[in-house]
Amino acid sequence: EKERQKLETLRKKQQAEQLRKQKLEEEKKRRLEEAKLKREERLRKVLQARERAEQMEEERKRRIEQKIALFDEKTEKVREERLAEEKIKKKAAARKMEEAEARRRQEEEARRQRALQQEEEERRHKELMQKRKEEEQERARKIAEQRQAEQEREKQLAAERELERKKEQERIQAEKRFHLPMAAGFSADILKTQSVRSSSKHEVAVVGGRQLMVLNGNIALFVPLAEESSNPCGVCLLSAPCSTCSSASPGQRLAVRCLDSLLDIRHNAPPGCPKPPVVTSNNYGMDVNSDDSTDDESQPRKPIPAWASRSQLNQAVLRLYYNPPSVDAVFGTMPNLQLQDIFYKSKPRYLRRTSSAVWNSPP
C-alpha cells in the first residue's frame, strides 16, 4: 500500500512538473508573440513617422514655392503699378503746367478787372460819402427839431403834472376836513387799547366799529365786527395827528400809521361809504393795483409821487443817513438772543469704531 501511495505521489508530481513546463512554454510563446507584435507596431510607427515627415517636407516645399510665386507676382504687380504711377505723374505734371499757364493768364485778366473795379468803387464811394453827408445833415436837422418838440412836450407835461398835484392836494385837504371829526374818537379807542394791553396778554378792543387785537402788548391784527356800527366806513383815515395821538406811545402811533395804510388801500367798502381814490399824490399803489405796473419807465400809468422824484428822494436818503430813526423807540427793545437757549441740546460724539464689519482681531 505504501508503495502504491508513493507511486501515486510520484505520478502527481510528474504531472504537476509537466503541467508547469507546459505553462512555461505557453508563457514563453506568448511573450515571444507579444514581442513580435510590439516590434511590428514599432516598425509600423516608424514607417508612419517617416511618411509624415516626408509629407511635411513636401508641404513645406510646396508652401515655399507658393511664397516664391506670390512674391514674384507681387513684385511684378508693384513694377506695373510703379510704371502706371510714373505715367500718371507725367500726365499730372503736364496738366499742372497747362493749368499754371491758364492761371497766369486768368490772374493777369483778374488784375486788370480789379483795377477797373477799384476805380469804379472809388467813384461810387465818393458818391456814397457825399450822399451820406447830406443824409447826416438832414438827420441832425430832424433830431434838433424833434428835441425841441420833446422839450416843449415835457414842459407841457410838467405843467399838467403840477396842475394835477395841486388838484390832488386840494382833494386831500378836503378829505382831511371830512375825516377829522372821526379822528378824535379813534384816538380815544387807541388809549383804551393801551389800558387793555396792560391787563391781558391776548385781548380785543373795539376801534371805530372794528376789532383791534392786542397780542403780547402790541397791536397786531384788525378784525371786522359781526355787526357793523352806525358808521358804515368803519375806522376813518387819520391824515393829520391830533393832540391825543401825539401824546400816545410809539406803539400807538405805529398802530395809527398801520390803520392809515390799511384803510388807504381798502377796496371793498360798503355802498354808503365813498371809496378812496386809486390815484394819490403820495402813494403809487403798485402793491395793490398790480395792473398799474409797467416795464416802460418813460410812460408810467399813474403820476409818480413827488417824494419819489430824484431831488426829493436824494434829500430823504441823506436825511435818513445822517438822522437814522430810533428803531427801539418804535418797536421796543428786544432781548439779546442766547445761543445756549436755542441750541440747548448737544449732539453726542461717537468716539467708538462703528463699522458694520466683524472685528475679531485686536484693534
Residue pairs with C-beta under 8 A, 6 or more apart in sequence:
161 303
164 303
165 281
165 303
165 306
168 279
168 280
168 281
169 281
171 277
172 239
172 280
172 281
175 237
175 239
176 239
176 240
179 236
179 237
179 238
179 239
180 239
180 240
182 208
182 231
182 236
183 236
183 238
183 240
183 242
183 245
184 242
184 244
185 208
186 207
186 208
186 235
186 236
186 238
186 256
186 259
187 238
187 242
187 244
187 245
187 248
187 256
188 244
189 205
189 206
189 207
189 208
189 212
190 207
190 245
190 248
190 252
190 255
190 256
191 244
191 248
191 252
192 205
193 205
193 207
193 212
193 214
193 219
193 252
193 255
194 248
194 249
194 252
196 203
196 204
196 205
196 214
197 203
197 214
197 217
197 218
198 217
200 214
201 215
201 216
201 217
202 213
202 214
202 215
202 216
203 213
203 214
204 211
204 212
204 213
204 214
204 223
205 211
205 212
205 214
206 212
206 225
207 222
207 235
207 259
208 229
208 231
208 234
208 235
208 236
209 225
209 228
209 229
209 231
209 234
209 235
210 222
210 223
210 224
210 225
210 234
210 235
211 222
211 223
211 224
211 225
212 219
212 221
212 222
212 255
213 219
213 220
213 221
213 222
213 223
214 220
215 221
217 251
218 251
218 332
219 251
219 252
219 254
219 255
219 258
222 235
222 259
222 262
224 234
228 234
228 270
232 269
232 270
232 272
232 273
233 269
233 270
233 273
234 263
235 259
235 263
236 263
237 259
237 260
237 263
237 264
237 276
238 245
238 256
238 259
238 260
239 260
241 253
241 256
245 252
245 253
245 256
248 256
250 329
250 330
250 331
250 332
251 332
254 330
254 331
263 276
264 276
264 280
264 283
265 276
265 283
265 285
265 287
265 288
266 276
267 275
267 288
269 275
269 276
278 285
278 289
278 302
279 285
279 302
279 303
280 305
281 303
281 305
281 306
282 305
282 306
282 307
283 305
284 292
284 302
284 304
284 305
284 308
285 292
285 302
286 292
286 293
291 301
292 301
292 302
293 301
294 300
294 301
306 312
307 313
307 316
353 359
353 363
